[in-house]
């Protein structure tokens, strides 16, 4: 069971990096719809893996983007990237 969970975490990290890149790109373009979609994808994956701190930040980003409020999203995305790196490091053991 632990090995399966770690494999899921590895997949989460890989796809999370891609989704975070999409999120950061959307923020740079001022595209709230793309930002919300990227955050939604990250949120769902984090929820399924029980990564609730990650879930809460992505939920906040998604809500802001859906309400056309981009302020603070770039900083939150940067914090998520660091958190994702920490998760990857823990998964490697």
Residue pairs with C-beta under 8 A, 6 or more apart in sequence:
5 49
6 91
8 49
9 49
9 87
9 88
9 91
10 88
10 91
12 45
12 46
12 49
12 51
12 87
13 84
13 87
13 88
13 91
15 41
15 45
16 42
16 45
16 80
16 84
17 84
19 38
19 41
19 42
20 38
20 42
20 77
20 80
20 81
20 84
22 34
22 37
22 38
23 34
23 35
23 38
23 39
23 42
23 61
23 73
23 77
23 80
24 74
24 77
25 34
26 32
26 33
26 34
26 35
26 38
26 65
27 35
27 70
27 73
27 74
27 77
30 70
32 65
32 66
32 68
32 70
33 65
35 61
35 65
35 70
35 73
36 61
36 62
36 65
36 66
39 58
39 59
39 61
39 62
39 65
40 58
40 62
42 54
42 58
42 80
43 55
43 58
43 59
43 62
46 52
46 54
46 55
46 58
47 55
51 87
53 83
54 80
54 83
54 84
54 87
57 76
57 79
57 80
57 83
58 80
60 76
61 73
61 76
61 77
61 80
64 70
64 71
64 72
64 73
65 73
